[in-house]
Amino acid sequence: MEEEIKTALKKCAVGFGTSEVVEEFSVEDGELKLIKKKVTRRDVPPDIKAVKLLMDGGTEQLSDEELEAEMQRLTKLLEEENFE
């Protein structure tokens, strides 16, 4: 369980993409039929609090300015990765 929490925290610290699927069904001839499907993709930006939690976990503490710079660096990396 602890490993899953660390993995989720790392994911929040660097940001991630997610998709939401909404499906609309109708009953035709006694059966459900899919009539509309909408997939929405969104990017969740890095979370400075998650970065701070990771940094506090055994490494030296960074100032708010250093954390902000690290978040901007990670955001830039994420944006570059999304364009490739």
Secondary structure in CASP SS format (residue, H / E / C, confidence):
PFRMAT SS
TARGET T0000
AUTHOR 0000-0000-0000
METHOD secondary structure of the structure
MODEL  1
M C 1.00
E H 1.00
E H 1.00
E H 1.00
I H 1.00
K H 1.00
T H 1.00
A H 1.00
L H 1.00
K H 1.00
K H 1.00
C H 1.00
A H 1.00
V H 1.00
G C 1.00
F E 1.00
G E 1.00
T E 1.00
S E 1.00
E E 1.00
V E 1.00
V E 1.00
E E 1.00
E E 1.00
F E 1.00
S E 1.00
V E 1.00
E E 1.00
D C 1.00
G C 1.00
E E 1.00
L E 1.00
K E 1.00
L E 1.00
I E 1.00
K E 1.00
K E 1.00
K E 1.00
V E 1.00
T E 1.00
R E 1.00
R E 1.00
D E 1.00
V E 1.00
P C 1.00
P C 1.00
D C 1.00
I H 1.00
K H 1.00
A H 1.00
V H 1.00
K H 1.00
L H 1.00
L H 1.00
M H 1.00
D H 1.00
G C 1.00
G C 1.00
T C 1.00
E C 1.00
Q C 1.00
L C 1.00
S C 1.00
D H 1.00
E H 1.00
E H 1.00
L H 1.00
E H 1.00
A H 1.00
E H 1.00
M H 1.00
Q H 1.00
R H 1.00
L H 1.00
T H 1.00
K H 1.00
L H 1.00
L H 1.00
E H 1.00
E H 1.00
E H 1.00
N H 1.00
F H 1.00
E C 1.00
END
